Amino acid sequence: MKTTEDIELTTAGKLLDELKGFEKKYWHYNVVAWVDDDHTVGVVGIWQDEDDDLRIEVEEVEELEGIWTVDDVIQSLERYDKDTKVYLAGHGYYFAIDSEGSVFTDSDDDEVVGCYASIFGEYHISSWLTPQDLRDIAEERRKRKREARHETIALVIITIAVFGWLVYNIYALFAGIGGPTWEKILWIVVCCIVLFVNGATLYHNKE
């Protein structure tokens, strides 16, 4: 973003590196910013602005429903170049993240991971995208993630079962037990195809 203020913005890479330190234990905590010690705002969206800087949309926190989690923010930041400049925006104000030393800290009382930020500019609030719109976007994102997790679990279970059936048929083929040879060969081929398809799908889901 363009500004006349003498302000140094942090980068997506710095935020990403720090958040990954919270990923294992606090992946489900919501991400917030404490502004001038008076207000708490939460992340509700991330996109690149017309100047190729990263705009993290925030809104004042009344309750944590709809606020992005550590996992949400990490997945979004990973899509951008690590040198991309980052700022917060919400309620007509621009906020700069305090990036001296450690950026984020966790609060077990509120189950949030937060940073400190200060106002450095203002903007005209657009009427085409409301806070409710952003909450709906965040909820849809979480819904897709839940569906993807369920699909991954199902694929893993199927893959384990198919692998076991493959091993059995290979053993039966060489041991000369079970049904006809052609049937065991057919099952081996089918199992290999299923394992390949499942493996490719799991890899794609991970990406």
Backbone bond lengths (Angstrom), bond angles and torsions (degrees), N, CA, C in turn:
res aa  C-N    CA-C-N  psi(-1)  N-CA   C-N-CA  omega(-1)  CA-C   N-CA-C  phi
1 M - - - 1.450 - - 1.519 109.50 -
2 K 1.311 116.81 153.25 1.457 121.65 178.80 1.523 109.20 -97.09
3 T 1.328 116.07 132.95 1.458 120.34 179.49 1.519 109.37 -148.35
4 T 1.319 114.78 149.76 1.459 119.61 177.39 1.527 111.16 -86.55
5 E 1.341 116.04 -7.58 1.457 120.38 -179.67 1.529 110.49 -73.83
6 D 1.329 115.40 143.57 1.464 120.89 176.07 1.526 107.59 -84.87
7 I 1.322 114.97 82.60 1.459 120.48 -174.25 1.520 109.62 -130.03
8 E 1.320 116.46 137.71 1.467 121.06 178.06 1.519 108.28 -104.46
9 L 1.332 115.76 117.84 1.461 121.18 -177.63 1.523 110.44 -89.51
10 T 1.320 115.79 145.84 1.462 120.44 175.96 1.521 109.63 -75.61
11 T 1.317 117.18 176.78 1.466 121.21 -176.02 1.526 111.67 -115.41
12 A 1.323 114.50 159.95 1.469 120.40 177.14 1.519 110.67 -60.93
13 G 1.326 117.06 -37.07 1.462 121.01 -179.11 1.517 112.33 -63.22
14 K 1.332 116.61 -41.60 1.470 120.09 -179.77 1.529 110.13 -65.65
15 L 1.338 116.35 -44.22 1.462 119.61 178.81 1.525 110.69 -63.14
16 L 1.336 116.08 -42.93 1.456 120.69 -178.15 1.525 111.35 -63.88
17 D 1.333 116.70 -45.52 1.467 120.67 -179.45 1.527 110.66 -60.69
18 E 1.331 116.68 -41.33 1.462 119.89 -178.65 1.527 111.21 -70.76
19 L 1.327 117.28 -43.22 1.464 120.09 -178.49 1.529 111.71 -64.43
20 K 1.328 116.88 -32.45 1.464 119.74 178.96 1.534 111.11 -62.82
21 G 1.333 116.29 -23.47 1.453 119.54 175.95 1.526 112.78 -70.52
22 F 1.331 116.25 -17.94 1.471 121.53 178.57 1.527 111.75 -102.69
23 E 1.326 116.96 -6.21 1.464 120.93 -169.80 1.523 113.33 -62.01
24 K 1.322 117.56 -43.45 1.464 119.97 -173.22 1.525 112.61 -66.56
25 K 1.321 116.91 -44.27 1.465 120.96 -174.11 1.523 112.82 -97.18
26 Y 1.341 116.72 -32.29 1.462 120.12 -171.90 1.530 113.07 -118.12
27 W 1.332 118.31 26.24 1.463 121.32 -175.20 1.528 112.46 -57.02
28 H 1.350 117.08 -28.06 1.462 121.16 -176.33 1.527 112.72 -93.17
29 Y 1.340 118.37 -3.59 1.462 120.89 178.24 1.527 109.62 -71.06
30 N 1.328 116.92 147.67 1.457 121.45 178.00 1.523 110.41 -81.37
31 V 1.339 116.12 149.33 1.463 121.25 -177.45 1.532 109.54 -100.33
32 V 1.333 116.54 124.14 1.457 121.85 -177.26 1.524 109.92 -131.77
33 A 1.328 114.81 170.90 1.464 121.26 172.88 1.521 107.46 -133.26
34 W 1.324 115.81 139.18 1.454 121.70 176.80 1.524 107.16 -99.45
35 V 1.324 115.76 117.72 1.463 121.67 -173.02 1.524 110.07 -103.02
36 D 1.320 115.21 117.16 1.468 121.71 176.07 1.526 112.88 49.74
37 D 1.331 116.80 28.86 1.467 123.31 176.87 1.527 114.07 63.21
38 D 1.344 117.60 7.43 1.463 120.51 -177.41 1.517 113.44 -112.04
39 H 1.329 117.07 -27.59 1.459 120.70 -173.53 1.530 110.24 -133.06
40 T 1.317 114.97 150.37 1.461 121.61 172.68 1.516 108.25 -117.66
41 V 1.331 116.24 124.38 1.462 121.27 178.19 1.520 108.63 -118.36
42 G 1.332 116.26 148.55 1.459 121.09 -178.64 1.515 111.83 -117.92
43 V 1.335 116.01 152.49 1.464 121.73 -179.09 1.525 109.80 -75.27
44 V 1.345 115.87 128.87 1.471 120.79 178.70 1.529 112.52 -127.60
45 G 1.334 117.86 0.83 1.462 120.06 179.16 1.519 111.12 179.55
46 I 1.326 115.89 154.62 1.472 121.26 177.87 1.523 108.48 -142.07
47 W 1.328 117.31 130.22 1.461 120.60 172.46 1.523 110.07 -156.12
48 Q 1.327 115.61 167.66 1.457 121.43 -178.57 1.522 108.93 -92.41
49 D 1.335 116.58 132.00 1.458 119.73 -177.95 1.525 111.31 -84.89
50 E 1.337 115.66 -175.73 1.473 120.29 -175.61 1.522 113.05 -67.56
51 D 1.334 117.76 -15.97 1.464 121.95 177.81 1.525 112.13 -99.89
52 D 1.346 115.84 11.24 1.472 123.00 178.93 1.523 112.99 67.74
53 D 1.328 117.06 17.33 1.462 120.31 170.36 1.523 108.17 -90.56
54 L 1.318 115.81 159.74 1.461 120.32 -175.83 1.526 109.77 -96.34
55 R 1.318 114.36 118.73 1.467 121.07 -179.78 1.529 108.74 -99.22
56 I 1.329 116.11 117.53 1.461 121.34 175.25 1.520 107.34 -99.15
57 E 1.325 115.50 109.80 1.462 120.65 -177.54 1.529 109.37 -78.17
58 V 1.334 115.54 133.51 1.465 120.79 -179.27 1.520 109.25 -131.12
59 E 1.314 115.47 159.76 1.455 121.31 171.74 1.523 108.77 -142.64
60 E 1.316 115.64 154.32 1.459 119.68 -176.96 1.523 110.04 -61.95
61 V 1.321 115.25 136.80 1.460 120.99 -174.44 1.522 110.34 -86.35
62 E 1.322 114.68 119.30 1.461 120.72 169.42 1.527 108.77 -105.32
63 E 1.321 114.97 -41.00 1.454 122.11 170.12 1.523 106.73 -144.77
64 L 1.326 116.80 159.57 1.461 120.49 -171.30 1.527 113.50 -82.50
65 E 1.321 118.14 -4.59 1.458 120.81 177.80 1.529 110.05 -60.60
66 G 1.328 117.10 126.87 1.461 121.47 179.63 1.512 114.62 91.69
67 I 1.337 117.74 -9.75 1.468 121.01 178.43 1.523 109.09 -82.70
68 W 1.326 116.61 135.00 1.465 120.80 -176.72 1.521 111.05 -63.81
69 T 1.329 114.02 147.22 1.459 120.79 177.13 1.531 110.37 -90.29
70 V 1.335 114.92 171.52 1.472 120.47 175.49 1.529 109.71 -55.20
71 D 1.331 116.92 -43.98 1.461 121.02 -179.97 1.523 111.35 -62.70
72 D 1.339 117.73 -41.51 1.469 121.47 178.02 1.520 111.16 -59.07
73 V 1.337 115.75 -48.71 1.471 120.40 -175.69 1.522 110.76 -66.72
74 I 1.342 117.43 -41.35 1.463 120.67 178.80 1.521 110.75 -59.64
75 Q 1.328 117.06 -47.83 1.464 120.37 -178.93 1.521 111.52 -60.93
76 S 1.326 117.65 -36.79 1.458 120.41 179.55 1.526 111.70 -72.60
77 L 1.345 117.40 -44.77 1.467 120.93 -179.00 1.517 112.10 -62.84
78 E 1.338 117.24 -31.16 1.467 120.81 -178.63 1.522 112.49 -64.55
79 R 1.329 118.05 -15.24 1.461 121.30 -179.11 1.528 112.13 -81.83
80 Y 1.324 117.69 -10.26 1.462 120.57 -172.68 1.530 111.40 -114.84
81 D 1.325 114.68 158.17 1.456 121.00 176.48 1.529 109.75 -61.92
82 K 1.321 116.26 139.86 1.467 120.08 -175.07 1.523 113.22 -66.05
83 D 1.342 117.67 -21.03 1.465 120.39 -179.49 1.524 112.81 -88.06
84 T 1.328 117.45 -0.01 1.461 120.93 -179.19 1.524 110.61 -64.31
85 K 1.333 116.14 129.35 1.460 121.10 178.96 1.526 109.81 -71.23
86 V 1.340 115.69 144.56 1.462 121.09 -173.97 1.526 110.41 -126.76
87 Y 1.329 115.74 138.88 1.466 120.88 173.14 1.525 108.51 -143.05
88 L 1.315 116.53 163.23 1.458 122.17 175.78 1.523 109.42 -102.36
89 A 1.328 115.76 149.81 1.464 120.13 177.87 1.521 109.19 -145.27
90 G 1.333 114.99 137.02 1.460 118.36 178.69 1.510 111.57 178.82
91 H 1.330 116.31 145.90 1.467 122.80 177.29 1.531 112.07 55.66
92 G 1.347 115.85 32.43 1.460 119.58 176.51 1.520 114.70 84.85
93 Y 1.331 117.81 7.51 1.466 120.87 -178.73 1.525 111.42 -124.80
94 Y 1.348 114.56 150.18 1.454 121.53 169.89 1.525 108.32 -101.87
95 F 1.338 115.64 141.01 1.464 120.72 -179.32 1.521 109.64 -126.20
96 A 1.317 115.87 139.35 1.461 121.53 174.01 1.525 108.28 -102.15
97 I 1.326 116.54 135.03 1.461 121.84 -179.91 1.518 109.73 -81.87
98 D 1.324 116.17 132.27 1.459 121.26 176.43 1.524 108.44 -71.94
99 S 1.324 116.71 110.25 1.461 120.64 -174.46 1.523 112.82 -112.02
100 E 1.322 117.07 14.34 1.468 119.46 175.66 1.522 108.84 -77.72
101 G 1.295 116.12 123.63 1.458 120.18 -176.31 1.522 110.00 73.33
102 S 1.317 116.63 -145.35 1.462 120.79 179.19 1.525 109.23 -74.34
103 V 1.334 116.14 136.29 1.464 120.46 -177.46 1.525 111.20 -83.23
104 F 1.340 116.78 -47.16 1.461 120.94 -171.90 1.522 112.07 -108.13
105 T 1.321 113.74 152.31 1.459 121.73 172.23 1.518 107.65 -142.20
106 D 1.334 117.16 154.77 1.460 119.73 -177.94 1.518 110.49 -103.94
107 S 1.332 114.84 153.11 1.451 122.06 176.03 1.518 108.52 -128.19
108 D 1.331 116.67 105.12 1.456 120.80 -178.88 1.523 112.47 -66.40
109 D 1.334 116.82 -27.92 1.464 120.16 -178.95 1.526 111.06 -63.24
110 D 1.343 116.46 -40.71 1.464 120.98 -177.80 1.522 112.84 -103.52
111 E 1.334 117.39 -4.69 1.461 122.86 -175.41 1.530 110.85 55.05
112 V 1.333 115.43 51.94 1.461 121.48 177.53 1.528 108.97 -131.15
113 V 1.328 114.68 155.66 1.463 122.77 167.76 1.522 105.36 -114.98
114 G 1.334 116.71 123.75 1.453 118.98 -172.24 1.512 114.69 -132.48
115 C 1.329 114.08 164.04 1.459 122.16 175.35 1.527 107.41 -130.86
116 Y 1.317 116.32 169.78 1.464 121.20 177.26 1.529 108.98 -103.65
117 A 1.321 115.60 143.62 1.458 120.55 -177.49 1.518 109.74 -145.06
118 S 1.319 116.20 159.84 1.462 121.32 178.83 1.521 109.78 -137.20
119 I 1.321 116.04 149.71 1.470 122.08 -179.08 1.522 109.47 -73.59
120 F 1.355 115.69 135.49 1.462 118.14 175.59 1.529 112.31 -132.77
121 G 1.329 117.97 2.68 1.462 119.41 179.26 1.515 111.61 -174.36
122 E 1.331 115.35 173.66 1.454 121.46 179.59 1.521 109.81 -130.95
123 Y 1.338 116.20 160.38 1.462 121.77 176.13 1.520 109.20 -147.41
124 H 1.319 114.77 162.46 1.462 119.93 178.13 1.519 108.81 -80.47
125 I 1.320 116.81 128.81 1.460 121.15 -178.52 1.520 109.58 -73.09
126 S 1.338 115.97 123.44 1.458 121.14 178.22 1.523 109.64 -78.86
127 S 1.313 115.45 143.92 1.470 119.99 -177.84 1.524 112.30 -88.95
128 W 1.344 117.94 -7.28 1.464 119.20 -173.48 1.519 112.97 -83.13
129 L 1.328 118.12 -15.03 1.460 120.63 -179.50 1.527 108.80 -135.38
130 T 1.319 116.40 107.93 1.450 121.74 -175.70 1.522 110.46 -95.70
131 P 1.336 118.08 164.13 1.466 120.04 174.69 1.518 112.89 -55.22
132 Q 1.338 117.48 -35.73 1.460 120.11 178.71 1.524 110.61 -65.41
133 D 1.352 116.11 -38.27 1.467 119.54 175.97 1.529 110.15 -58.66
134 L 1.321 115.94 -43.67 1.460 120.11 -178.81 1.520 111.22 -67.15
135 R 1.336 117.62 -36.73 1.466 120.14 176.63 1.528 110.73 -65.08
136 D 1.352 115.78 -38.65 1.467 119.81 178.42 1.524 110.80 -64.02
137 I 1.343 115.78 -39.94 1.464 120.49 178.32 1.533 109.76 -62.76
138 A 1.331 116.14 -44.40 1.464 120.32 179.83 1.523 111.36 -63.53
139 E 1.336 117.33 -40.28 1.460 120.95 -179.75 1.522 110.84 -66.72
140 E 1.330 116.93 -40.01 1.463 120.65 178.25 1.526 110.42 -64.20
141 R 1.327 116.29 -37.40 1.471 120.47 178.55 1.523 110.55 -64.08
142 R 1.352 116.02 -44.05 1.464 119.35 179.09 1.528 111.34 -65.36
143 K 1.341 116.48 -36.42 1.463 120.33 178.42 1.521 110.82 -62.45
144 R 1.340 116.62 -44.06 1.468 120.52 178.65 1.525 111.05 -63.75
145 K 1.331 116.75 -37.54 1.459 120.04 179.33 1.526 111.43 -66.52
146 R 1.351 116.59 -40.02 1.467 119.79 178.07 1.517 110.76 -63.34
147 E 1.344 115.79 -43.05 1.466 119.94 179.41 1.526 110.57 -63.09
148 A 1.338 115.95 -39.76 1.475 119.95 179.53 1.525 110.87 -65.11
149 R 1.342 117.37 -38.81 1.460 120.54 178.77 1.524 110.98 -64.63
150 H 1.356 116.24 -43.66 1.461 120.08 179.24 1.529 110.87 -62.31
151 E 1.338 115.84 -40.67 1.459 119.94 178.71 1.523 110.80 -63.90
152 T 1.337 116.29 -40.65 1.466 120.69 179.81 1.527 110.87 -63.37
153 I 1.336 116.87 -44.03 1.472 120.71 179.21 1.523 110.54 -60.53
154 A 1.351 116.03 -44.69 1.464 120.09 180.00 1.523 111.02 -62.82
155 L 1.324 116.81 -42.24 1.461 120.56 -179.82 1.527 111.51 -64.97
156 V 1.334 116.85 -38.80 1.466 120.43 179.03 1.529 110.54 -63.65
157 I 1.337 116.19 -43.37 1.468 120.11 179.17 1.523 110.81 -62.97
158 I 1.336 116.27 -45.37 1.467 120.76 179.25 1.523 110.26 -62.45
159 T 1.333 116.11 -42.42 1.467 120.43 -178.68 1.524 111.08 -61.97
160 I 1.327 117.25 -42.92 1.471 120.60 178.64 1.523 110.70 -62.53
161 A 1.345 116.74 -43.70 1.463 120.98 -179.43 1.533 111.31 -64.62
162 V 1.339 115.60 -43.87 1.469 119.82 -179.59 1.522 110.65 -66.06
163 F 1.341 117.10 -39.44 1.461 120.62 178.70 1.530 110.27 -62.15
164 G 1.337 115.90 -41.01 1.458 119.46 177.68 1.519 111.96 -63.03
165 W 1.333 116.72 -40.78 1.462 121.27 178.02 1.524 111.54 -66.42
166 L 1.334 116.37 -36.12 1.463 121.42 177.25 1.524 110.38 -63.66
167 V 1.333 116.18 -47.31 1.467 120.58 -179.80 1.521 110.20 -60.55
168 Y 1.330 116.58 -42.29 1.467 119.91 -179.92 1.523 111.20 -61.65
169 N 1.339 116.81 -45.21 1.460 120.12 -177.32 1.522 112.08 -67.82
170 I 1.335 117.16 -35.09 1.467 119.77 175.44 1.531 109.73 -64.61
171 Y 1.334 115.81 -44.54 1.465 120.26 178.04 1.530 110.66 -61.96
172 A 1.345 116.06 -45.02 1.467 120.74 -178.88 1.525 110.92 -63.78
173 L 1.325 116.88 -36.15 1.466 121.12 -179.90 1.525 110.99 -63.32
174 F 1.325 116.89 -46.71 1.466 120.46 -177.75 1.536 112.02 -78.16
175 A 1.342 115.80 -27.49 1.465 118.79 -179.74 1.520 111.98 -85.67
176 G 1.329 116.23 -11.57 1.459 120.13 178.68 1.514 113.42 70.03
177 I 1.334 117.56 32.42 1.455 121.19 179.09 1.522 109.90 -115.41
178 G 1.316 116.42 171.61 1.452 120.45 178.41 1.515 112.06 83.27
179 G 1.322 116.91 -150.64 1.459 122.73 -176.55 1.510 112.87 -79.25
180 P 1.348 115.06 -164.45 1.472 119.40 -179.43 1.525 113.06 -63.61
181 T 1.325 115.82 154.70 1.473 121.20 -177.47 1.519 111.48 -59.96
182 W 1.359 116.99 -43.65 1.465 119.61 -177.64 1.538 111.74 -60.82
183 E 1.337 115.59 -33.69 1.468 119.09 -179.74 1.524 111.13 -68.26
184 K 1.342 116.13 -40.71 1.457 119.90 179.48 1.529 110.95 -67.15
185 I 1.338 116.37 -39.86 1.476 120.22 177.30 1.522 109.90 -62.68
186 L 1.344 116.48 -42.03 1.465 120.76 179.13 1.531 110.77 -61.08
187 W 1.342 116.31 -43.83 1.455 119.67 179.42 1.531 111.46 -64.40
188 I 1.337 116.72 -38.06 1.468 120.03 178.68 1.524 110.49 -61.92
189 V 1.343 116.19 -43.90 1.469 120.34 179.28 1.527 110.58 -63.75
190 V 1.342 116.11 -45.69 1.468 120.39 -179.64 1.528 110.56 -61.50
191 C 1.335 116.33 -44.26 1.465 120.14 179.77 1.525 111.45 -61.44
192 C 1.320 116.87 -41.54 1.477 120.74 179.43 1.526 110.52 -62.69
193 I 1.330 116.59 -41.50 1.471 120.32 178.98 1.520 110.53 -64.05
194 V 1.339 116.48 -46.46 1.465 120.89 -179.58 1.528 110.95 -62.13
195 L 1.337 116.71 -42.31 1.466 120.17 179.09 1.521 111.37 -63.71
196 F 1.326 116.50 -39.09 1.464 120.21 178.74 1.525 110.44 -64.58
197 V 1.340 116.88 -46.63 1.470 121.32 -179.21 1.531 110.49 -63.31
198 N 1.346 116.83 -45.35 1.460 120.64 179.03 1.522 111.64 -63.09
199 G 1.338 116.19 -42.06 1.457 119.70 179.14 1.518 111.92 -62.34
200 A 1.343 116.20 -43.36 1.468 120.22 178.64 1.523 111.06 -63.79
201 T 1.335 116.74 -39.63 1.462 121.02 -180.00 1.521 111.08 -66.65
202 L 1.336 116.83 -42.68 1.463 120.75 178.40 1.519 111.07 -63.75
203 Y 1.327 117.08 -40.01 1.465 120.96 178.37 1.523 110.38 -64.38
204 H 1.330 116.06 -42.80 1.470 120.53 179.32 1.531 110.47 -63.37
205 N 1.347 117.62 -42.05 1.458 121.03 179.67 1.527 110.98 -62.74
206 K 1.338 115.63 -37.73 1.454 120.05 179.61 1.512 110.48 -65.73
207 E 1.340 116.40 -39.78 1.458 120.07 179.21 1.502 110.91 -66.83
